């Protein structure tokens, strides 16, 4: 853990910088639920974050990001504002009380004022946020552990989709796929396997199959997709989930196809796609590494 100092006007705070797994991105409005995973900023306005307990860590990016300024008021209220015309999308870590929130901080030209106010759940001594990763590392099914700093590609925040059309495509795509045992991971009676992927209209559709052979329903509370660059093994790039076709609960002895839609990007054959699923019952991560060369050849490059 690296200690750093952040200043905003006459207010100085101590900030601890850590490496945590990024949770997947989706648009989140002001709310009191702990499922917030995207914080919006915009030009000429201030974003407000209210926490249920005193803030001990507030880190933007790797702790050296100068695209935003912030200050903490009364211990649990944070003001954020962009300092450059088009700040890059990055990660945001907030520790308030015993809860740790890992989110995406992104800039939009036009944002409703209602989307600039957020309330993070939690009280001092409360249990860990359901959206918080189990540890500050990504663990593969083969036991590999990678401390990572995740960052979203700048263009990803500007992607807009026709949810009606995408929903129909995702539904049809999922119905046509079947999981393969070549790339799968298991945890506590749950099996996740890679089915297929495709590119259409500058969007990428990933299909996975989840089989629940445990004794409990599997409640999918968080899905995160990331890209591992073989030439930069200690850095993962998030692929924000723009749309997902997946039930909130997969009952015992049930199989379901999960389809996640992300922005298009360049896929290189020696790299990997990582999907992380979070179950609110046991807080454990289901992590599946899939090599890019398992995807259709037309999607990949050398």
N, C-alpha and C positions, 0 to 999 in steps of 0.2 A: 504494500500500500504506500502510495507516494503522497506526502503532505504538500499542499500548495496554498497560496493565499490569493484571494480575489478581492478587488476593490471596486466600489461603486460610489462615486462622490466622496462623502465623508464616512461612509460605512465600510468597515473592513471585517471580513469573516474568515474563519479557518475552513478549509475545504479538503477533504480526503479524496484522492483520485484512485479508482480501482478499475479492473478489467472485468466486465460483466458481459453475459450473453445478451444479445439484442433480441428483443421480442419483436414480433412481426408488426407491420405498420398497417393501420387503417384509420380512416377519418373518425375523430372522436369529438363530440360536442361537449359543452360544459355539463358535468354530471358528478354525482357523488359516489359512483361505483368505482371499484378498484381495477376495472378493466380498461381504464384509459391507457392508450398506448401511442397517441399522437398529440403533440401540443403545437398549436398554430401560432404564428406571429405574422404581423403585417406592417406595412409602412405607415408611420405616423400614429401608431397606437401602442399601448402597453398591454402585455398579456399578464393576467393575474393567476397565480396558483396558490390556493389555500390548502394547508396541510393540517391533519388532525393531531399532530404532535410537533414539537420543536424540530427544525431542520438541522441536521448535523453534517450532511453532505449535499452539495448541489454542484454537479459537474456537467459542463457542456463539452461534448466531444472528448478529446483526450486531456482536457484541463487547460489547454493553451489556445482555445478557440477565441478569436477576437471579433467574430462577426456579430456577437451579441453582448450586451451589458445586462447585469441583473443586480438586484439588491434584496436582502432579506429583512423584513420589517416585523418587529414583535416576535421574532423567532419562528413563526410558522406561515408568514405570508411572503410570497416571492413575486417581484415585478421583473419582467423580461422585456427587453426591446432590442430590435436589430440596430446595428451601428453602421451597416453598409447597405447599398441599394438592393443587392440580391444575395443575402447570406445563404451559404450552403446548408443543405439538410444534414443533420448530424444526430448523434445520440445524446440523451439526457438521462442522468442518474440522480435520483433524489432519495436520500435516506431521511425519513422522519420517524422518530421514535425507533422502534425495532423493525419497521417496514422499509423495504427497499423497492423503489419503482424504477423500472428501466423503460424509457420511452423514446420516441423520435421527436425531435424539434425541427419544425419545417416552416418555411416562409411561403405565403401565398399573397399575390397582389391584392386580391379581393376576398375578405373574410368577414362574415357577419360578426358584430360585436359580441353576440352570445357565445361565439366560439373562441373568445379570448379570455374566458373565465373558467377555471377548472378547480375542482375540489378533489384532492387525493384522500382516499379512505385511510383509516388506521388511527389507533391511539397508542400512547406509550405502553409498551409491554404486550401489544397485540400480536397475534400470530402473523407469520410471514405472508405478504401479499400473494394472492393466488397466481398473479401474473409474473411473479419474480422467479427467475431461474433458480434451480436447486443449488447451484454453485457458480463461481465466477469462471467457469471453464466449460467448454463443450466436450462431452464425453461420447465417443463412438461406441458401437456395439462390440468393437474389438478391443475396447479398453483404452484407446488413444485419448489423451487429454491435451487440449490445445487452449492455452490462455489467449484470448482474442480481444482485439478492438474492432468493433463492427462499424461500418459506415455505409450510408446509402448513397448511391450515385445521384448527382445533382438533378439529372433530368427526371428521375423517378417521381419527384414530388409534383410535377406538372401534368402527369398522365391523367386523362379523364376518359371514362368508359361509358358505353351504353349498357347499363346494367340489365335491361330487358333482353337484348340480343346476347350478351355474354352469358346470362343465366341459361338461356336455351341451348347455347353451344356447349356450355359446361355440363349440362344435364345429359345431352346426347353423347358427348365424349365419354363421360363416366359410365354410361350404360354399355358402351362398346368395349370397355377394357376389363381385363382380369389380371389380378396380381401375379407376379412371378416370384418363384423362390430363389431366383438368382441373386436378387438384391432385397434382403429383408432383415428386420431386426425384431427381437422378442424381449418382452419385459413383463413378468408377472401374469402370464396367460394372454397377453396382448401381442399380436403379430402385425407389424406394419411392413408392407412390401411395395416396391415401385412397380407401377403398371405401364405407364407410357407418358409421352409428352408430345406436344405439337405447338407450332407457331402459326398464328392466324391474326391478321390485321394488327401487326405490331404488338401482339400480346402472346404470352407463353402460357399454355395450359399444362399443368402437371397433374397426373392422376395416380393416386395411391390406394391400396386396399388395406383396410383395417379389419382384423378378425379378433373378436372378443371371446376368448375361451376361459376367461376368469370367472369368478363367482359373483362379480359385481358389475354394474353398468359402468361404462367408460364415458365420463363426461369431458368432452373436448372444450377446454376453456381458452386455449391459446394455440395458434399454429404459426410457426416462423419458418421462412425459407431463406437460406443463405447460399452464397456462392464462395467456394474455396479456390483461390488461385494457387496453382501448383508452384508458381514462382514467388509467391509471397505467403508462405505457409502459416504465418502468425497473424494474418489479416483476413477477415471474412467480410464479404460485402452482402448487405441485406438485399433481398428481392422483395419489396413491399407487396403484400397480398392485397390486390385491388378488389378481388372478389373470391369468395369460396363457396363451393357447393358441398356442404358437409353437415350432417345432423349434429345437434348439440350433444346428443347421447347415443351411444352404441350399446344396445342391451347385450346381456350375456348370451353366448351362442349365436351372435349375429355378425354378419359381414356387411361392410359398407364401403362404397367407393368414395374417396375424398378427392375433390378437384379444386386446385388452387390456381388462380390466375394472377400472373405477375407481368411487369413491363418487359418488353423484349430487350435482349442484350446479346452480346457476343459470347458464345459457348465454345471454349477450347477443349479439345479432346482429352488433355491430361488433367483437367480440373475436375471438381466435384460439386454436386448440388447436395445441400444438407437440409433436411426438414426436421423440425423439432416440434413435437406435440406435447402439450401439458394437460395432465389430468388433475382436476381439483380434488379428487379423493385422496391421493397419496402424495401430491406435489412432485412426483417423479417425472423426469423427461424421457420421452421416447424419441430417440435420435436415429435417423437413418442417413447414411452416406451413400450417394449414388454417383458413380463415375459418369461424366458427360458422354463418354463413348457408348453408354447404354441407351442414349437418346437417339432418335432417328438421325441418320447421317446428314440429311439436308439442313439440320439445325446446327451442326457443329462445323468448326473450322480448325485448322492445324494450330 
